[in-house]
Amino acid sequence: MRSPFPSSRRLCGAAVALLVAAATLLGGPALAQPAKPAASTAGPLIIANFGGANGAAQELAFVRPFAQRSGLPLKVVETTGELAPIRRMVKGELPRWDVVEVESTDLAQGCAEGLFEPIERPQLTHGAMMLPGTLRDCGVGAFVWSTVLAFDSARLKNAPTSWADFFDVTRFPGKRALRKGARYTLEIALLADGVPRRDVYKVLATQTGQTRALQKLDTLRPHLVWWESGAQPAQWLASGEVVMSSAFNGRIAAARKQPGGASLQSVWNDAIYEFDYWAIVKGSPRKAEALAYINHATSPDAQLAFAAAIPYGPTHLQAIMKHGERPRTAAAVDPHGSLVDLSMVASDLPSDPANLRRAVAFSADFWLQHGPALEPRVAGTAR
């Protein structure tokens, strides 16, 4: 069967091109709002998300406004992202969750297993204005997040600017941290070894490329610690346990707002960006309400409110362009206040053109195919 995933090397360029085209819509009429769903007799609409700062931002931008607008009862629960609970629900024909937040590889796996309801594009109010890669057979892009290089500028004399610097223990002595596992780690190793971002997955798909990435990683192992919780990189950087770390961009931005965190910085060059998706659990008795919630959560106003609460990027092109209207630096507007080239404007949002243009689009397709073989090799159980 043909893969539902577009080539990762085409995603970034296509996204930026569509952002430019979307600028013409800024002055257009407001997008129509979907009709309120009929009240359900099957209990509250249950939304499963990853909790934490992300969950708090969703509560503010998505959950409360939708409950007020629709009049429907909602309940939010926290998920770890594992598919096992959903498998049990579907197998037992007792879907306790309705809308669930999943990462891209889990969406693809769950869709292949029949764990999620198919979502047709005509059912999506904002489907025509979504970033490339956000519309899947069983899911809709909720937001964009990135894995970035993070460091504490108060602890480093010179600021790192690339993954090559991350691997340079002579110029930047000290421990480093990477997320435990092969995903993101091997991409970072190849980027550090000089592979252009557009070629990362093409190289990593070959035995020679995999060996190259693993050998590069081996040079760092004596200086490397693994993180498993998204909160750990910021904590370890602040304590001085590590001098650099890969990290979720939203976690570093949130940590900067905390006491003592102002010196934490992110490097956007060769960041790896990915989507989280909304999916509907197979057999949900509240599918109509779930679709209404997804349509609300992908609307421009809701996505702008979410991005204001946590710096994860909108997936709606109009929301991205509207965010660009807000001057973030003196270069964002000309002397007459007109919008200028957003692809050069600094931003903390992964889906802003300034960051997409220099980022790697994560390939869930690659990891579904190669992950089972590569994971144990990174963990050191096989070579």
Protein Blocks (a to p, Z undefined) as FASTA:
>chain_A
ZZfbdcfklmmmmmmmmmmmmmmmmmmccddddddddddfebpaddddeehjllmmmmmm
mmmmmmmmnopacdddddehiaklmmmmmmnopafbfbdcddfklmmmmmmnopaccddf
klpmklmmgcehiacfkbccfbdcdddddddfklpmbacfbfklmmmmklmgcddddded
jehklmmmmmmnopafklmmmmmmpmklmmmmmmmmmmmmmmcccdfbfklmmmmmmnom
ambdcddfklmmmmmmpghilmpccdfehpacddddddddehiaklmmmmmmmmmmmgmk
lmmmmmmmpccdcfbfklmmmmmmpcfbfklpcfkopacdfklcccfbfkbmklmmmccc
ddfklmmmmmmmmmmmmnopaZZ
